[in-house]
Amino acid sequence: MFHMSRLRASKGIRRYVQGIEPGTVFTPAELIRERLGSSQAIRQALCRLAADGVIRHLAKGYYDVPRINAQIGALSPSVEAIVAAHARKTGGIIERPALDAVNKLGLTTQVVAKPVYRTNLFSRDLRIAGQRIRLRTVGPQALARTDEPAELVIDALQSLGKQRISQADIQTLRDFVREHRLGPKLRKSAKRAPIWMLPYIDALLVKA
């Protein structure tokens, strides 16, 4: 009877995994929530599926259904897929507007290859499938904010970092602040900015 129960669980897990869209990262916790079996049965089934090449083991507690390129083979999971899986696993909130702001405001920097995500979880670095993803704790107000232009400016400075802000970046942001008449809103948004950022914000407000 136990053997039959385990066999049914294994088949259910296989069907569930085969229904996952390629490129999706997932964790055993998701299968447990679906009542597909005990944690031990799920771990064993996932090990077999990984051995069969149906899924890929990325790191402890993380798997994916890899996307396949005809020339290259299995592709690496995206950062977004990993972050989404971590959020589902932990129940936390994870946002990336600080990274998006650099692109939205037309700033050219290599720092976008090292994303920093805002979260209500503990700060940590995720290292999964060769990706380093930095999670940094922020307060509820920072997570609740919207993509207002003044907030994008703060996020862009945060993403660039104190040591990487160039004069060209300052000029681009100053033009953006001036074009959208963001002086008053930027001063208000500056209240949530770290101390190191205040001189840069002052520079943006010159003639804004």
Helices and strands as residue ranges (DSSP letters): H 2-18, E 25-26, H 28-33, H 39-51, E 56-59, E 62-64, E 68-69, E 73-74, H 79-90, E 94-95, H 97-104, G 110-113, E 116-119, E 124-128, E 131-137, H 140-144, H 149-160, H 167-179, H 183-189, G 190-192, G 195-197, H 198-204
